[in-house]
Amino acid sequence: MTTEISIDEMRAAHKRTAPFIHNTPMMKSEKIDEKVGANVLFKCEHLQKTGSFKARGALNSAILAKEQNAKGVIAHSSGNHGQALAWSAQKIGLPCTIVVPKNAPNSKVEGMKEYNAEIVLCEPTMASRESVCSELAKKLDMFYVDPHNCVSMINGHASIVFEVLEQVGDKIDSIFLSVGGGGFASSVAYSIGILRPDIEVYLVEPEEKQLSNLLENGVQCNVDTLNTMADGVRVAHVGSLCEPILKKYCTRTVVSVKEDEIKEALKLIWTRMKQRIEPTAALAFAGVLYHKPAHIKNPLVILCGGNVDTNYIIS
């Protein structure tokens, strides 16, 4: 298993996974452009395999695990990572176990089961998720694929950057994405920082996360789990592999949004674009809709996922 985060490894991961994942489309809306006052493009990762970008890193991780003769793969997840890893394991013929917090959205848990994952419930805290997962990994002798702090996940996620640059590299001045544990954010920030440093990468967070305080002052968020409708980014702390990358490339580009702003952004995408994204994807758009810096004229928003409970209603 590779232990290096690098452009070469990211290119290798892209080549390794490209035959199995979607090169997701771009979308735009004239009404949204008018409302934002900019030319906004959307990268539609909610249309990716398993409904989120997580399929990119998870598939890379599973393929590498199988090459190392792993007995299976295991992870903890509230939904998207678990679905992606379960799909990846099923695709290449490996057993998969997912440790799931009891408050995870039911639609995401059902998605994991449909991909034949073994589900083990735990308490809705990071401490419980990590401890239960660690114990099971040792007991089952499975390869642990951390949802955030994992080299193969970070390298695998970068395939989205190669797609974006090929699709609209000459049309954008910035990328806005939702940040949770930091794996996806650090992948995009690292690869863009090396390949296209003229494009700014903005990390959009629920305001409780206070990532700027960590990146600028070294002060961690004082909770483990965030209270936010964006269930895919409830983890409060970024991984140790991610933190130095985000400090280098994104210290001044963290955007904090309120819960009402996420809700309004979600409504706008649902009604204007007819795309049923999940609240975590709307988080990234809320950063553009309410907090876009004045000099940004051509932002790209990554709609990271679309796994919404079938009974979810925006009130």
C-alpha positions in Angstrom: 0.0 0.0 0.0 1.4 3.4 -1.0 2.3 5.7 1.9 3.0 8.9 -0.1 0.7 11.7 -1.1 1.9 12.9 -4.5 0.8 14.0 -7.9 2.4 10.9 -9.4 0.3 8.7 -7.0 -2.8 10.7 -7.8 -2.3 10.2 -11.5 -1.8 6.5 -10.9 -5.0 6.3 -8.8 -6.9 8.2 -11.6 -5.7 5.6 -14.2 -6.5 2.7 -11.8 -10.1 3.8 -11.1 -11.2 5.6 -14.3 -12.7 2.4 -15.9 -15.1 2.0 -13.0 -16.3 5.5 -12.0 -18.2 8.3 -13.8 -16.6 11.3 -15.3 -19.4 13.4 -13.8 -21.0 16.3 -15.7 -21.0 20.0 -15.2 -24.2 22.0 -14.8 -25.1 25.6 -14.5 -28.2 27.8 -14.1 -28.9 31.3 -15.4 -31.2 32.0 -12.5 -28.4 31.1 -10.0 -25.9 33.2 -11.9 -28.2 36.2 -11.6 -28.7 35.6 -7.9 -25.0 35.1 -7.1 -23.7 37.7 -9.5 -21.2 35.4 -11.0 -20.8 32.6 -13.6 -21.3 29.5 -11.3 -20.4 26.0 -12.5 -21.4 22.9 -10.6 -19.4 19.6 -10.7 -22.1 17.0 -10.2 -20.5 14.4 -7.9 -24.0 13.6 -6.6 -24.3 11.7 -9.8 -21.2 9.6 -9.1 -21.2 5.9 -8.3 -22.9 5.4 -4.9 -24.1 9.0 -5.0 -20.9 10.8 -3.8 -17.2 11.6 -4.6 -16.3 9.0 -2.0 -16.3 6.3 -4.6 -13.1 7.8 -6.0 -10.9 7.3 -3.0 -12.7 4.2 -1.7 -12.2 2.3 -5.0 -8.5 3.2 -5.1 -8.1 2.0 -1.5 -10.0 -1.3 -2.1 -8.0 -2.1 -5.3 -4.7 -1.5 -3.4 -5.9 -3.5 -0.4 -6.7 -6.5 -2.7 -3.3 -6.2 -4.3 -1.8 -6.6 -0.8 -3.9 -9.7 -0.2 -6.1 -8.1 2.5 -8.9 -10.3 3.9 -11.3 -7.5 3.5 -11.8 -3.8 4.1 -13.4 -2.0 7.1 -14.3 1.6 7.9 -16.5 3.7 10.1 -19.0 6.0 8.3 -22.2 7.9 8.7 -23.1 7.0 5.1 -21.3 8.1 2.0 -17.9 6.6 2.8 -19.5 3.4 3.9 -21.6 3.1 0.7 -18.6 3.9 -1.5 -16.3 1.3 0.3 -19.0 -1.3 0.2 -19.6 -0.8 -3.5 -15.8 -0.8 -4.2 -15.3 -4.0 -2.2 -18.2 -5.7 -3.9 -16.9 -4.6 -7.3 -13.5 -6.2 -6.8 -14.6 -9.2 -4.7 -13.6 -8.3 -1.1 -15.6 -8.6 2.2 -16.5 -5.3 3.8 -17.6 -4.2 7.3 -18.8 -0.7 8.1 -19.1 0.7 11.7 -22.1 3.0 11.6 -23.3 5.6 14.3 -26.8 5.0 15.4 -27.9 8.4 14.2 -26.8 7.9 10.6 -29.5 8.6 7.9 -31.4 5.4 7.2 -31.2 5.8 3.4 -27.4 5.7 3.6 -27.4 2.6 5.9 -29.7 0.8 3.5 -27.4 1.7 0.7 -24.5 0.0 2.5 -26.5 -3.1 3.0 -27.5 -3.2 -0.6 -23.8 -3.4 -1.5 -23.5 -6.4 0.9 -21.6 -4.6 3.7 -21.7 -6.1 7.2 -23.1 -3.3 9.4 -22.1 -2.8 13.1 -23.8 0.0 15.0 -21.9 2.2 17.5 -22.6 5.4 19.5 -22.8 8.7 17.5 -19.4 9.9 18.7 -16.0 9.8 17.0 -14.5 8.1 20.0 -17.0 5.2 19.7 -16.7 5.0 15.9 -12.9 4.8 16.0 -12.6 2.4 19.0 -15.2 -0.1 17.6 -13.7 0.0 14.2 -10.2 -0.5 15.5 -11.2 -3.5 17.6 -13.0 -5.1 14.7 -10.2 -4.5 12.2 -7.8 -6.4 14.5 -10.4 -9.2 15.2 -11.3 -9.7 11.5 -7.8 -8.9 10.2 -9.2 -6.4 7.7 -7.6 -3.4 6.1 -8.8 -0.2 7.7 -9.8 2.6 5.3 -10.1 5.8 7.2 -12.7 8.1 5.7 -10.5 11.1 6.0 -6.9 10.4 7.2 -5.9 7.9 4.6 -3.2 8.2 1.9 -5.0 6.0 -0.6 -8.3 7.9 -0.2 -6.6 11.3 -0.6 -4.7 10.2 -3.7 -7.9 8.6 -5.1 -10.1 11.6 -4.7 -7.7 13.7 -6.8 -9.2 12.1 -10.0 -11.9 14.8 -9.7 -9.3 17.5 -10.2 -8.0 15.9 -13.4 -11.6 15.8 -14.7 -12.3 19.4 -13.7 -9.2 20.8 -15.3 -10.0 19.0 -18.6 -13.6 20.0 -18.6 -13.4 23.7 -17.4 -9.8 24.4 -16.4 -9.8 27.6 -18.5 -13.2 28.9 -17.3 -12.9 28.9 -13.5 -11.0 31.1 -11.0 -12.0 29.2 -7.8 -13.3 25.9 -6.4 -15.7 25.8 -3.4 -16.1 22.5 -1.6 -17.6 21.2 1.7 -15.0 20.2 4.4 -15.4 17.6 7.1 -12.5 15.4 8.1 -10.4 17.0 5.4 -9.5 14.0 3.1 -11.3 15.4 0.0 -10.4 19.0 0.8 -6.7 18.2 1.2 -6.7 16.2 -2.1 -8.2 19.0 -4.1 -6.1 21.7 -2.3 -2.9 19.7 -2.9 -3.4 18.9 -6.5 -4.8 22.3 -7.5 -2.0 24.0 -5.5 0.6 22.1 -7.6 -1.1 22.0 -11.0 -3.1 25.3 -11.0 -2.0 27.6 -8.2 -3.9 30.4 -9.9 -7.2 28.7 -8.9 -8.3 29.4 -5.3 -9.7 26.6 -3.3 -12.3 27.6 -0.7 -13.3 25.2 2.2 -16.9 25.7 3.3 -17.8 24.6 6.8 -20.6 24.8 9.3 -19.8 27.7 11.5 -19.3 25.5 14.6 -16.3 23.9 13.1 -14.0 27.0 13.3 -11.4 25.5 11.0 -9.7 28.9 10.5 -8.8 29.0 14.2 -7.0 25.7 13.7 -5.2 26.6 10.5 -4.2 30.1 11.7 -3.7 29.7 15.5 -3.4 25.9 16.1 -6.6 25.8 18.2 -8.8 22.7 17.7 -12.6 22.8 17.7 -13.8 22.1 21.3 -16.3 19.4 20.2 -15.9 16.1 18.4 -19.1 16.1 16.4 -20.9 19.1 14.9 -24.6 19.7 15.3 -25.5 20.4 11.6 -28.0 19.4 9.0 -25.0 18.6 6.7 -24.6 15.1 8.1 -21.6 14.3 5.9 -19.4 16.8 7.6 -20.4 16.3 11.2 -16.8 15.3 12.2 -15.3 18.3 13.8 -11.6 17.7 13.4 -9.5 17.3 10.2 -7.0 14.4 10.0 -3.3 14.7 10.8 -2.4 14.0 7.2 -4.8 16.7 6.0 -4.0 19.5 8.5 -0.6 20.5 7.1 -1.9 20.5 3.5 -4.8 22.7 4.4 -2.5 25.0 6.3 -0.3 25.4 3.3 -3.0 26.0 0.7 -6.2 27.1 2.4 -5.4 29.0 5.6 -7.0 32.2 4.3 -9.8 30.6 2.3 -12.1 29.0 4.9 -15.8 30.1 4.7 -18.2 29.5 7.6 -21.9 29.3 6.9 -25.0 29.2 9.1 -27.6 26.4 9.1 -30.3 28.6 7.6 -27.9 29.4 4.7 -27.3 25.7 4.0 -31.1 25.2 4.0 -31.7 28.1 1.6 -28.9 26.9 -0.7 -30.4 23.4 -0.7 -33.8 24.8 -1.7 -32.3 26.8 -4.5 -30.6 23.7 -6.0 -33.7 21.6 -5.6 -36.0 24.1 -7.2 -33.9 25.8 -9.8 -31.7 23.0 -11.0 -34.0 20.1 -10.1 -31.0 18.2 -8.6 -31.8 16.4 -5.4 -28.4 16.9 -3.7 -27.9 16.3 0.0 -27.4 19.1 2.6 -23.7 18.5 2.7 -23.5 19.4 -1.0 -25.6 22.5 -0.4 -23.0 23.6 2.2 -20.5 24.2 -0.6 -23.0 26.2 -2.6 -24.0 28.3 0.5 -20.4 29.5 0.6 -20.8 31.0 -2.9 -24.4 32.1 -2.4 -23.8 34.1 0.8 -20.0 34.6 1.2 -18.4 34.8 -2.2 -15.4 37.2 -2.1 -16.0 40.1 -4.5 -13.0 39.3 -6.7 -14.4 35.8 -7.5 -16.2 35.8 -10.9 -16.1 32.2 -12.1 -16.5 29.8 -9.2 -16.9 26.0 -9.4 -19.0 24.4 -6.8 -18.5 20.7 -6.1 -21.8 19.1 -5.3 -20.3 16.3 -3.3 -23.2 14.0 -2.8 -26.9 13.2 -3.3 -27.8 10.6 -0.7 -30.9 12.0 0.9 -33.4 10.1 3.0 -36.5 9.5 0.8 -38.7 11.1 3.5 -36.5 14.2 3.8 -38.5 17.4 3.5 -37.0 20.9 3.6 -39.1 22.9 6.1 
